[in-house]
Amino acid sequence: MQPVELSSVEIVTAIRQGDVSAERVVTAFLDRIARLDGSINAFLVVDREGALAKAAEIDRRRKSGQPLGPLAGLPVAVKDVLCTADLPTTCASKMLAGFRPPYDADVVARLRRADAVIVGKTNMDEFAMGGSNENSAFGPVHNPWDLDRAPGGSSGGSAAAVAADMAPATLGSDTGGSIRQPAGLCGITGLKPTYGRVSRRGLIAFASSLDQVGPMCRSAADCGLLMETIAGHDPGDATSLDTAVPPYTQLLDQPLAGLRIGRVAAHFAAGLDTEVARGVEEAFAVFKAAGATIHDVELPHARYGVPTYYLVAPCEAASNLARYDGAHYGHRCGPASGGKSAGDGATAFDSPLVEMYCHSRAEGFGPEVKRRIMLGTYALSAGYYDAYYAKALRVRHLIRQDYLDAFATVDVIGGPVSATPAFRLGEKTGDPLAMYLVDMYTVSTNLAGIAGISFPCGFTRSGLPVGFQLQGPALSEPLLLRAADRFQHLTEWHRRRPAGCSV
Amino acid sequence: MPADASPFTTVIGLEVHVQLLTRTKLFCGCPTTFGAPANTQVCPVCLGLPGSLPVMNRRAFDLALRAALALDCTIAPFTKWDRKNYFYPDLPKGYQISQYDLPFSSDGSLEVVDPKGAFPPRRVGIIRVHLEEDAGKSMHDEAAGTADSRIDLNRAGTPLVEIVSQPDLRSPQEARAWLNELKLLLVYLGVSDCNMQEGSLRVDANVNLHVPRGDGSTAKTPIVEIKNMNSFRSVERALAYEAARQWEEWQRTGIEMGKAPKQTRGWDDAAGITRGQRHKEESSDYRYFPDPDLVPVTVAAEELAAIRAAMGEPPTRLRAALAEKWGIPAADAAVIVNQGRDVVAYYETVAGLVGEGKPAANWLQQDVLRTLNETGGTITDFPVGPAALADLIGRVGRGEFDTARGREIFAGLLTLGRAALPADVAAAVAALGITAVSDDELTDLVRGLLTANPKIVADVKGGKEQAAAGLIGQARKQNPNVNPGKVREVALTLIRAM
């Protein structure tokens, strides 16, 4: 078997046993990136030199009998929303083009300590705002299953990199579905952990109360392997949970008998693609055959999830993105644009400082980021706060309560991750509202702060992956990973590879 | 015009920002030392770099609790952090982490009593005390002839408490005295060094006039907020100027509060006037909302008790204790305590060695503090140590020297001390050429004087004992080291024996 066909678990085992060198594994993935990424655009930066040096170091250490970290030699690509001290970190925005942070994100530092090999930074929607990866300032990502289609977003680069075997494992971030939805559209497995399970320090904030870093891999077992490294308390993140990290990979191998899976009828209402519906129903059947029981549950406030999310997230984003003002780092308008740019909000009466702010932000941010900054600024403004932000927080509370009520009777809730399979690039770009609705099955998980996992459960007739989502209570990652892993022992969907990307 | 005849009442409320004396910043581990080279005490958190996250410094929170407790505030059992959003280059995140609707403390008060009774004791209500992070400093270098401004972010993230008073102050003088009392309290409790020059205490004042109308109702002039005052003296002057300006404007326009927007005026210390500042949009919309990066803070009763127990004695209690312990007048105790903890310690050492409070208080106020006022410096590096001063006070008390001579010796001690020489009384006495005059020497000297002054002898014999005082000057002329009391005593004895 070629190294690029191995799972993450298989790679770390093979390297540790000396069956294959880290250098050979890393080279194989780097070569594949070089061969395929020109047409996919999943990577913003590839660190060939750094990755090979790290691989050589691991091989040396292994030969001399020195201890190796649990991810020794595993190539990992990291979404460009995570700070890396040795590589540019841009959030796929012109605002941060060339920006190099002076520090590693907590998860990146954990990966390095575990001897993972960081091969590059993956493309994304600008500042993680979007569901198609078309909002990247550095061009869209193409879905490996059909290069004319979107990979989903915002972690589209990470999803596509795994789907095209350009990396066995990647990190994404999920604020309203940004791990699970692209995982679904690209036929891979992605876990959004419980809020606070993984440190946010060094994760460039989109919406701080919703953002969470998680693994995107070929299988649930691989996600568990990554979680053992990236999860854990960080005293540098006040919202990080100080709870022991379970040995996820050791908890997988247990039967599903007795698992109570909730099914929400509203998930199957009009708007759900029939082929997606079929794939999801078949997945329920697989679980049932394995001994799980399916129960109807209701999430009465779920229909307010998208509007609630599109108040809470932009309000936090508007504030989080205020720091990109051209004054300290990032894009600053050149003297040439002083007083010249039209339509950026600056007026003839403004001070040079205000003009600099207006022009720098007008030039540095893309249209979707501007749209969300405006939505958030408006909703937080005096006189609107109570009607919008405060009300959204109350609804958020109700949504959280819905889940608590549901989890009193079921262990997890299953259903579609996205209403349609991968859509065509450009199909929704003219209609922001249609784009916002791609998050309808995923945003509530973030609003409730709970965990969710997405994995492939079938394919459409035209060969596009269909994703299945399981949501579980806070800190239910062991259960979600186990359920997905058992499913993957009973099905082969996660082993399929896009034809155009065959080895 | 005497205050009670004023045609209006000046109503003043103060907003005081005080930097807490923490080693590190409020939400990161950077040091807070003043005066370091620009932008050297910074990290990703206080620079607001992408991905950085704040973590609260509990020590800063505890110091803020101490300040609020000293101001008799009610402490909220649950408090949270809010973001105050605005753009400015010295605010690197584009928002300040502050407290909006749930400050950690509220409803306190602080009384100020003037030792000389210049105004009646005034208890000033505290609306709220909240904790927030400071911004950096912008330096607009207009002198250099460029329009560039420079930003120093060393101060960004330093913990600040904002203390907002009720509009309970009724004169510029009261406002100044109250600020002095507040500063004293915070310095005594180790909450802040309250150094205005270094910006660790900043004051904004809100002021308007209440003008009684003939019909018994009261007209109120529009409230003005005064900024840019860099000393308590400036606060007093600015308020006095502003009250006069508002009175003039009121008489001219009759515009009442609510009919004109609240105005912000800057104090120009050199010109001695306030100037209207560019109208910022009045309800500056800061779009406050809870900071999602931080968790709410809870305060348990035991924590409060521990902070209260470790708090130390506030100035009010110390004044009473000092007056009681040393039997000195309340006014003396107030003057000593108002100088700060080190002066109190100095005083108590001297008084203890002397064994008596009042002479120590007199020497401290009339000589030590006067010298400090004239020459600057602090009591801790004052050239005359408490032991030497106590020795001197003791000798004067026992009649070894009269007070005038004692002052000369005090001056001698200062000279020695400044020259870093051993400054004890014996050395000062030697340096001044003062030698003890023996009884025989003195008797001979007085005898000679009596012979030369038959008129004085006759007057004393005639019952006018005070005439003997006329000999003292002459005796000192002949020998400056004679003790005047002894001259008198010997003269009277000799005359009686004649």
Interface residues (C-beta under 8 A of the other chain):
Chain A: L82 C83 T89 C91 L96 F99 P101 P102 Y103 A105 R200 R201 G202 L203 I204 A205 A207 S208 S209 P235 G236 D237 A238 T239 C315 E316 A318 S319 L321 A322 R323 D325 A327 H328 Y329 P352 L353 V354 Y357 T377 L380 S381 A382 Y385 Y389
Chain B: P44 L47 G48 L49 P50 G51 S52 L53 P54 V55 M56 R83 N85 F87 P89 P92 K93 G94 Y95 A147 I151 S283 D285 R287 Y288 F289 P292 D293 L294 V295
